[in-house]
Amino acid sequence: MQNQPLAIVQEMFSAFNAGDLERFKKTVSEDTVWTYHGTHRIPKATFHGREAAARFINNILTTTQIIKFEPQQFVTEGNTVVVIGEEHQKIKRTGEELKQRWVQIYTVEDNVITRMEEFAVTEKAEK
């Protein structure tokens, strides 16, 4: 049998990559909490609830051009899924390119994501 928490997180990534906010919302609980711990380039923020998490994702999709988004490793234990990855994006407003390496920690309960924490490092991409 497939690991259900892993499948839920992978479905969320698939919805994100497709830019499908309605599909994304189906992967998170009504009272989900998403915390981005911030970097020197992007400030810390916490989003409470499904709609706030969707606004966080929509902000990424509308303000950046995603050049590369790559979850590279998934580690699962019980209802926790840890994802290690990297991304490369261009800020649409300024044209500035940023690269990030990150670790995201998901808690999945009752087949939806109830919590996400992201720890990242961000640097300006060399052109």
Buried (B, 14 or more C-beta within 10 A) or exposed (E): EEBEBBBBBBBBBEBBEEBBBEBBBBBBBEEBBBBBBBBEBEEEBEBEBBBBBBEBBEEBBEEBEBEEBEBEEBEBEEBBBBBBBBBBBBEEEEEBBBBBBBBBBBBBEEEBBBBBBBBBEBEEBEE
